[in-house]
Amino acid sequence: MVTRQLPKPVEIFELMKFKAPELNGKKRRLDGALTIADLRRIAQRRTPKAAFDYTDGAAEGELSLARARQAFEDIEFHPSVLRPAEHVDTSTTILGGPSALPFGIAPTGFTRLMQTEGETAGASAAAAAGIPFTLSTLGTTSIEGVRQANPHGRNWFQLYVMRQRDISYDLVRRAGEAGFDTLMFTVDTPIAGARLRDKRNGFSIPPQLTLGTIVNAIPRPWWWIDFLTTPKLEFASLTDTGGTVGDLLNAAMDPTISFDDLEVIRGMWPGKIVIKGVQNVEDSVRLIDAGVDGIILSNHGGRQLDRAPIPFHLLPHVVREVGKDATVMIDTGIMNGADIVASIALGAKFTLIGRAYLYGLMAGGRAGVDRTIQILRSEIERTMALLGVASLAELEPKHVTQLARLVPLGQSAPSPAEV
């Protein structure tokens, strides 16, 4: 029998310890966000539909993006027990320099449209975290502006080779003079993908006030106040900012780019050069053999060719063919620190986050980007500790099994040993 007694007031008061209310609304929202999905929900509430959909959406049926995210969910970790990992070291060396975490911020276009701090928030947050920041050719902050926001950290520049080659060459020169240490040559955008959400929203730069956008803006006055009381939204690298996103991309991109262009750019660039948008084993081998400093397996976040290869599935096959010492990186679909840990275990040297960063930016500006990094850092550290690994170098393919969901017709699912 349980012995019962009257409650003692002293014991009750010991239990009644209330947390002081947080009066800062932004801090309260961000502190309550425990995952990137939480930040996405805050971002959706606070951002007009056209701007949010530009970030959140992908091409056509958005199958490439959905499959990339599903691939990260379809993994099984294999922890080792009785292997102390009290102090987890998440630092790494990538492309000749340090990074405190195994991920950096990917290039994103039109970033100040999402939230007016834009690339400045991303670059300064990256500097504080000790990770690289990448500026897009279609960025809304200049090369020099990013350098000012991140004067002592690592800045990378993503390059589109445009129809007017001299524009691209000038950007290469400016990035070199500003001390950017890595050039990210993007090869998966000969033309613009069909981003249907943008078409349906009539998305353009700058945003156009229509009845629909006005109605959608009524519950989001803070976004419009920010937009209308800050410097005009412009592309830092392009002078013509009118028209739809697809119109702009088609004007800027060139379907004739080739290995000859790579050689020209490589001859101009003093730092490291990596190729972004690689989507098969053959191209990976050819590029590594050609002496580039690294490749990024990417389908452009699912924003170009729908039904494109899944970078995370491609990763172990590429690493096996190019060798574990080659610098192979990966993006697309990363929404959790466990996704990053799994990528490193399967041979990636580094990862890049795009939407996860933008969700934080839309949720709270610079503080929201800081929160994105904090969330991913804690997930990485926790996953590594639970796996029993104290450093990134200890992660191996044995720690991860990719579970089969999409299997080519006529083939059986590979065994864990084959994967």
C-alpha positions as CSV (number, residue, x, y, z in Angstrom):
1,M,0.0,0.0,0.0
2,V,1.2,3.5,-0.8
3,T,1.4,5.8,2.2
4,R,-0.4,9.1,1.6
5,Q,0.1,12.4,3.3
6,L,-1.2,16.0,3.0
7,P,0.9,18.1,0.5
8,K,3.5,20.2,2.2
9,P,3.4,23.8,1.1
10,V,7.2,24.1,1.0
11,E,7.4,21.2,-1.5
12,I,4.6,22.7,-3.7
13,F,6.4,26.0,-3.8
14,E,9.6,24.3,-4.9
15,L,7.8,22.9,-7.9
16,M,6.3,26.3,-8.8
17,K,9.3,27.8,-10.6
18,F,8.0,29.9,-13.5
19,K,10.1,31.1,-16.3
20,A,10.2,34.8,-16.8
21,P,8.2,35.8,-19.9
22,E,10.2,36.8,-23.0
23,L,9.0,40.2,-24.0
24,N,11.0,40.3,-27.3
25,G,8.7,38.8,-29.9
26,K,11.4,37.9,-32.3
27,K,13.5,36.2,-29.7
28,R,10.5,34.3,-28.3
29,R,9.6,33.0,-31.8
30,L,13.2,31.9,-32.6
31,D,13.8,30.4,-29.2
32,G,10.7,28.3,-29.7
33,A,12.0,27.0,-33.1
34,L,13.6,23.6,-32.4
35,T,14.0,22.4,-35.9
36,I,14.4,23.9,-39.4
37,A,10.8,22.8,-40.1
38,D,9.8,25.1,-37.2
39,L,11.7,28.0,-38.8
40,R,9.9,27.3,-42.1
41,R,6.5,27.6,-40.4
42,I,7.5,30.9,-38.9
43,A,8.8,32.1,-42.3
44,Q,5.6,31.2,-44.0
45,R,3.6,33.2,-41.6
46,R,5.8,36.2,-41.9
47,T,6.5,36.4,-45.6
48,P,4.2,37.2,-48.6
49,K,3.3,34.2,-50.6
50,A,5.3,35.0,-53.8
51,A,8.5,35.5,-51.9
52,F,8.0,32.5,-49.7
53,D,7.1,30.3,-52.6
54,Y,10.1,31.4,-54.5
55,T,12.3,30.0,-51.7
56,D,10.2,27.0,-50.9
57,G,9.3,25.9,-54.4
58,A,11.1,23.9,-57.0
59,A,10.6,23.0,-60.7
60,E,7.5,21.5,-62.3
61,G,6.1,18.8,-60.0
62,E,8.8,19.4,-57.4
63,L,9.7,15.7,-57.5
64,S,13.5,16.3,-57.4
65,L,13.2,18.2,-54.2
66,A,10.8,15.8,-52.5
67,R,12.9,12.8,-53.5
68,A,16.1,14.5,-52.2
69,R,14.5,15.1,-48.8
70,Q,13.0,11.6,-48.7
71,A,16.5,10.1,-49.4
72,F,17.8,11.7,-46.2
73,E,14.9,10.3,-44.2
74,D,15.4,6.9,-45.7
75,I,18.6,6.1,-43.9
76,E,19.5,3.9,-41.0
77,F,22.3,4.8,-38.6
78,H,24.5,2.2,-37.0
79,P,25.9,3.5,-33.6
80,S,28.9,2.0,-31.9
81,V,28.5,1.5,-28.1
82,L,31.0,1.8,-25.3
83,R,33.0,4.3,-27.3
84,P,33.1,7.6,-25.4
85,A,32.4,10.8,-27.4
86,E,32.2,13.2,-24.6
87,H,33.7,16.1,-26.5
88,V,32.5,16.2,-30.2
89,D,34.7,18.1,-32.7
90,T,32.7,19.3,-35.7
91,S,35.6,21.3,-37.3
92,T,37.0,20.5,-40.7
93,T,39.3,21.7,-43.4
94,I,37.8,22.4,-46.8
95,L,39.4,23.8,-49.9
96,G,42.5,24.8,-48.0
97,G,40.9,26.6,-45.2
98,P,39.1,25.9,-41.9
99,S,35.4,25.6,-41.1
100,A,34.0,25.2,-37.6
101,L,31.2,23.0,-39.0
102,P,30.9,20.6,-41.9
103,F,28.5,22.9,-43.8
104,G,28.5,26.4,-45.3
105,I,25.9,28.7,-46.7
106,A,25.0,28.0,-50.3
107,P,24.5,30.7,-53.0
108,T,20.9,32.0,-53.2
109,G,19.5,34.6,-55.5
110,F,17.2,37.5,-54.8
111,T,18.0,37.1,-51.1
112,R,17.0,40.6,-49.9
113,L,13.5,39.9,-51.3
114,M,13.1,37.2,-48.6
115,Q,14.1,39.6,-45.8
116,T,15.7,42.9,-46.3
117,E,19.0,42.0,-44.4
118,G,19.6,39.5,-47.1
119,E,23.2,38.4,-47.8
120,T,24.5,40.7,-45.2
121,A,22.7,38.7,-42.5
122,G,24.0,35.4,-44.0
123,A,27.6,36.6,-44.4
124,S,27.8,38.0,-40.9
125,A,26.2,35.0,-39.3
126,A,28.6,32.7,-41.2
127,A,31.5,34.8,-39.9
128,A,30.3,34.5,-36.3
129,A,29.9,30.7,-36.7
130,G,33.3,30.3,-38.5
131,I,31.8,28.8,-41.7
132,P,32.0,29.8,-45.4
133,F,29.4,32.0,-47.0
134,T,28.7,31.9,-50.8
135,L,27.4,34.9,-52.7
136,S,25.3,34.2,-55.8
137,T,25.8,36.0,-59.2
138,L,22.1,36.8,-58.8
139,G,22.6,38.1,-55.3
140,T,21.2,41.4,-54.1
141,T,24.3,42.5,-52.2
142,S,27.5,43.4,-54.0
143,I,30.7,41.4,-53.8
144,E,32.2,44.3,-51.9
145,G,29.2,44.5,-49.6
146,V,29.6,40.9,-48.6
147,R,33.3,41.4,-48.0
148,Q,32.4,44.3,-45.7
149,A,29.9,42.1,-43.8
150,N,32.4,39.2,-43.5
151,P,35.8,40.9,-43.6
152,H,37.8,38.2,-41.9
153,G,35.8,35.1,-42.7
154,R,35.7,32.8,-45.7
155,N,33.7,34.2,-48.7
156,W,33.0,32.1,-51.8
157,F,31.5,33.4,-55.1
158,Q,29.1,31.4,-57.2
159,L,29.5,32.2,-60.9
160,Y,27.0,31.9,-63.8
161,V,28.7,32.2,-67.2
162,M,26.5,34.6,-69.0
163,R,25.8,35.2,-72.7
164,Q,27.8,38.4,-72.3
165,R,31.0,36.8,-71.1
166,D,32.6,40.2,-70.1
167,I,30.0,40.5,-67.3
168,S,31.1,37.2,-65.9
169,Y,34.8,37.9,-66.3
170,D,34.4,41.2,-64.4
171,L,32.7,39.4,-61.6
172,V,35.6,37.0,-61.4
173,R,38.0,39.9,-61.2
174,R,36.0,41.7,-58.5
175,A,35.7,38.6,-56.4
176,G,39.4,37.9,-56.6
177,E,40.2,41.5,-55.6
178,A,37.8,41.3,-52.7
179,G,39.7,38.3,-51.3
180,F,37.1,35.6,-52.0
181,D,39.0,32.3,-51.7
182,T,36.8,30.0,-53.8
183,L,34.9,30.2,-57.0
184,M,31.8,28.0,-57.5
185,F,31.3,27.5,-61.2
186,T,27.7,26.5,-61.7
187,V,27.0,24.2,-64.7
188,D,23.4,23.0,-64.2
189,T,21.5,26.1,-65.5
190,P,22.0,26.3,-69.3
191,I,18.3,27.6,-69.3
192,A,15.8,28.3,-66.5
193,G,13.8,25.5,-65.0
194,A,10.0,25.7,-65.1
195,R,9.3,27.0,-61.6
196,L,5.5,26.8,-61.7
197,R,4.8,28.4,-58.3
198,D,6.6,31.6,-59.5
199,K,4.6,31.6,-62.7
200,R,1.3,31.2,-60.9
201,N,2.2,33.9,-58.4
202,G,3.4,36.3,-61.2
203,F,6.6,36.5,-59.3
204,S,8.9,39.3,-60.6
205,I,11.8,41.5,-59.5
206,P,10.9,44.0,-58.0
207,P,7.6,42.7,-56.7
208,Q,4.5,44.1,-58.4
209,L,1.6,45.3,-56.4
210,T,-1.6,43.6,-57.6
211,L,-4.9,42.9,-55.8
212,G,-3.6,39.5,-54.9
213,T,-0.3,40.7,-53.4
214,I,-2.1,43.5,-51.5
215,V,-4.6,41.0,-50.0
216,N,-1.8,38.6,-49.1
217,A,0.2,41.5,-47.5
218,I,-2.5,42.6,-45.1
219,P,-1.5,40.2,-42.3
220,R,2.2,40.8,-43.0
221,P,2.6,44.6,-42.9
222,W,6.1,44.3,-41.3
223,W,7.5,42.8,-44.5
224,W,6.2,45.6,-46.7
225,I,7.4,48.2,-44.2
226,D,10.9,46.7,-44.3
227,F,10.8,46.5,-48.1
228,L,9.6,50.0,-48.7
229,T,11.9,51.7,-46.1
230,T,15.2,50.1,-47.2
231,P,17.3,50.6,-50.3
232,K,15.8,49.6,-53.6
233,L,15.9,45.9,-54.3
234,E,18.4,45.4,-57.2
235,F,20.7,42.7,-58.5
236,A,24.2,43.6,-57.5
237,S,25.6,42.1,-60.7
238,L,22.8,42.8,-63.3
239,T,21.6,46.2,-64.5
240,D,18.3,45.0,-66.0
241,T,16.0,43.9,-63.1
242,G,12.7,43.9,-64.9
243,G,10.6,40.8,-65.8
244,T,9.9,37.4,-64.4
245,V,12.6,35.3,-62.7
246,G,12.6,33.0,-65.8
247,D,13.1,35.9,-68.1
248,L,16.1,37.1,-66.0
249,L,17.6,33.7,-65.9
250,N,17.3,33.1,-69.6
251,A,18.9,36.5,-70.3
252,A,21.8,35.7,-68.0
253,M,22.4,32.0,-68.7
254,D,24.0,30.5,-71.8
255,P,23.3,27.0,-73.0
256,T,26.6,27.0,-75.0
257,I,28.9,26.9,-71.9
258,S,31.5,24.2,-72.2
259,F,34.8,22.9,-70.9
260,D,36.4,25.7,-72.9
261,D,34.7,28.2,-70.6
262,L,35.9,26.4,-67.6
263,E,39.5,26.7,-68.8
264,V,39.1,30.4,-69.4
265,I,37.7,31.0,-66.0
266,R,40.2,28.8,-64.3
267,G,43.0,30.8,-66.0
268,M,41.6,34.0,-64.5
269,W,40.9,32.8,-61.0
270,P,43.7,32.9,-58.4
271,G,42.0,30.7,-55.8
272,K,40.2,27.4,-55.5
273,I,37.6,26.5,-58.2
274,V,34.8,24.0,-57.7
275,I,32.1,22.8,-60.1
276,K,28.5,23.0,-58.8
277,G,25.7,21.0,-60.3
278,V,27.4,17.7,-61.1
279,Q,24.8,14.9,-61.5
280,N,26.5,11.7,-62.7
281,V,29.6,9.6,-62.1
282,E,31.1,10.2,-65.6
283,D,31.2,13.9,-65.3
284,S,32.5,13.7,-61.7
285,V,35.5,11.6,-62.9
286,R,36.2,13.8,-65.9
287,L,36.2,17.0,-63.7
288,I,38.4,15.5,-61.0
289,D,40.8,14.2,-63.7
290,A,40.8,17.7,-65.2
291,G,42.2,19.0,-62.0
292,V,39.4,21.1,-60.5
293,D,39.7,21.6,-56.7
294,G,36.3,20.0,-56.0
295,I,32.8,19.1,-57.2
296,I,29.4,19.7,-55.7
297,L,26.8,17.0,-56.3
298,S,23.6,19.0,-56.7
299,N,20.4,19.2,-58.7
300,H,20.1,22.9,-57.9
301,G,17.7,22.2,-55.0
302,G,15.3,20.6,-57.5
303,R,14.8,24.0,-59.2
304,Q,16.1,23.0,-62.7
305,L,15.5,19.6,-64.1
306,D,12.6,17.8,-62.3
307,R,13.2,14.1,-61.8
308,A,17.0,14.7,-61.7
309,P,19.3,12.3,-59.9
310,I,19.3,12.5,-56.1
311,P,22.6,13.9,-54.9
312,F,22.7,11.9,-51.7
313,H,22.1,8.6,-53.6
314,L,24.8,9.5,-56.1
315,L,27.3,10.4,-53.4
316,P,28.7,6.9,-52.5
317,H,29.0,5.9,-56.2
318,V,31.0,9.1,-57.1
319,V,33.3,8.8,-54.1
320,R,34.0,5.2,-55.0
321,E,35.0,6.2,-58.5
322,V,37.0,9.4,-57.9
323,G,38.6,8.2,-54.7
324,K,38.1,9.2,-51.0
325,D,40.8,11.9,-51.2
326,A,38.9,13.9,-53.9
327,T,36.9,16.9,-52.6
328,V,33.3,15.9,-53.2
329,M,30.6,18.1,-51.6
330,I,26.8,17.9,-51.6
331,D,23.7,20.0,-51.4
332,T,19.9,19.7,-52.0
333,G,17.4,18.6,-49.4
334,I,19.4,19.1,-46.2
335,M,17.0,20.0,-43.4
336,N,18.6,18.4,-40.4
337,G,22.1,18.0,-38.9
338,A,21.7,14.2,-39.2
339,D,21.5,14.7,-43.0
340,I,24.9,16.4,-42.8
341,V,26.4,13.6,-40.6
342,A,25.1,10.9,-43.0
343,S,26.7,12.8,-46.0
344,I,30.1,13.0,-44.3
345,A,29.9,9.4,-43.3
346,L,29.3,8.4,-47.0
347,G,32.3,10.3,-48.2
348,A,31.3,14.0,-48.7
349,K,34.0,16.4,-47.5
350,F,31.5,19.2,-47.0
351,T,27.8,20.2,-47.4
352,L,25.9,23.4,-48.3
353,I,22.5,24.6,-47.0
354,G,20.2,26.9,-49.0
355,R,16.6,26.7,-48.0
356,A,17.4,26.0,-44.4
357,Y,19.3,29.3,-44.3
358,L,16.6,31.2,-46.0
359,Y,13.9,29.9,-43.7
360,G,15.9,31.3,-40.8
361,L,16.4,34.6,-42.6
362,M,12.7,35.0,-43.3
363,A,11.8,34.0,-39.7
364,G,14.1,36.6,-38.1
365,G,16.8,38.2,-40.2
366,R,20.3,37.8,-38.9
367,A,19.1,36.3,-35.6
368,G,17.1,33.8,-37.6
369,V,20.2,32.7,-39.6
370,D,22.1,32.4,-36.3
371,R,19.2,30.1,-35.1
372,T,19.5,28.0,-38.2
373,I,23.1,27.4,-37.6
374,Q,22.5,26.7,-33.9
375,I,19.9,24.1,-34.7
376,L,22.0,22.3,-37.2
377,R,25.1,22.5,-34.9
378,S,23.2,20.9,-32.0
379,E,21.8,18.2,-34.3
380,I,25.2,17.4,-35.7
381,E,26.8,17.2,-32.3
382,R,24.0,15.0,-30.8
383,T,24.0,12.6,-33.8
384,M,27.8,12.2,-33.6
385,A,27.7,11.6,-29.9
386,L,24.9,9.0,-30.2
387,L,26.9,7.3,-33.0
388,G,29.9,7.1,-30.7
389,V,32.2,9.3,-32.9
390,A,34.2,12.2,-31.5
391,S,35.3,13.8,-34.8
392,L,34.2,14.0,-38.4
393,A,37.2,11.9,-39.4
394,E,35.8,8.9,-37.5
395,L,32.6,8.9,-39.6
396,E,32.6,6.0,-42.1
397,P,30.2,4.3,-44.5
398,K,29.6,1.6,-41.9
399,H,27.7,4.2,-39.8
400,V,24.9,4.6,-42.5
401,T,22.7,2.5,-44.6
402,Q,20.7,4.0,-47.4
403,L,17.4,2.3,-47.5
404,A,16.0,1.5,-50.9
405,R,12.7,3.2,-52.0
406,L,13.3,4.1,-55.7
407,V,14.9,1.2,-57.4
408,P,15.5,1.1,-61.2
409,L,13.1,-1.2,-63.1
410,G,14.4,-4.7,-63.4
411,Q,16.9,-4.3,-60.6
412,S,16.5,-5.6,-57.0
413,A,17.3,-3.3,-54.1
414,P,21.0,-3.3,-53.2
415,S,22.1,-5.0,-50.0
416,P,23.6,-2.9,-47.3
417,A,27.0,-4.2,-48.2
418,E,26.5,-3.0,-51.8
419,V,25.3,0.4,-50.8
